[in-house]
Amino acid sequence: MEEIQYKKALVNVLYYQALRKSKSELQNVLFFEEETTDNWTLGQCQIQYVKDQLGYIEGGNFDKELVETWNLVFNEKGE
């Protein structure tokens, strides 16, 4: 249950991050070609941004940086 709460919190943070971006900014980071997203609304791009970022994180692509940030914030050494 706790894992779901963290995931929901992360989705919330990513969504609010997406709300601060323009459509062109989002298109630059979406995992789709710009031609594909040209006909999408800003809202569709924002939702896809959240899904893309969550998938990227869950795929382990961010693990090293996550550990480094965790250690920085909580003043921990090592992994």
Contacts in CASP RR format, 6 or more apart in sequence:
PFRMAT RR
TARGET T0000
AUTHOR 0000-0000-0000
METHOD contacts of the structure
MODEL  1
MEEIQYKKALVNVLYYQALRKSKSELQNVLFFEEETTDNWTLGQCQIQYV
KDQLGYIEGGNFDKELVETWNLVFNEKGE
7 54 0 8 1.000
10 54 0 8 1.000
10 57 0 8 1.000
11 50 0 8 1.000
11 54 0 8 1.000
14 49 0 8 1.000
14 50 0 8 1.000
14 53 0 8 1.000
14 54 0 8 1.000
15 46 0 8 1.000
15 50 0 8 1.000
17 49 0 8 1.000
18 26 0 8 1.000
18 45 0 8 1.000
18 46 0 8 1.000
18 47 0 8 1.000
18 49 0 8 1.000
18 50 0 8 1.000
19 46 0 8 1.000
21 46 0 8 1.000
21 49 0 8 1.000
22 42 0 8 1.000
23 40 0 8 1.000
23 42 0 8 1.000
23 45 0 8 1.000
26 37 0 8 1.000
26 42 0 8 1.000
26 45 0 8 1.000
26 46 0 8 1.000
26 48 0 8 1.000
26 49 0 8 1.000
27 34 0 8 1.000
27 37 0 8 1.000
27 38 0 8 1.000
27 45 0 8 1.000
28 34 0 8 1.000
29 49 0 8 1.000
29 52 0 8 1.000
30 37 0 8 1.000
30 45 0 8 1.000
30 48 0 8 1.000
30 49 0 8 1.000
30 52 0 8 1.000
31 52 0 8 1.000
31 56 0 8 1.000
32 48 0 8 1.000
37 44 0 8 1.000
37 45 0 8 1.000
37 48 0 8 1.000
40 48 0 8 1.000
56 62 0 8 1.000
57 66 0 8 1.000
67 78 0 8 1.000
67 79 0 8 1.000
70 76 0 8 1.000
71 77 0 8 1.000
71 78 0 8 1.000
71 79 0 8 1.000
END
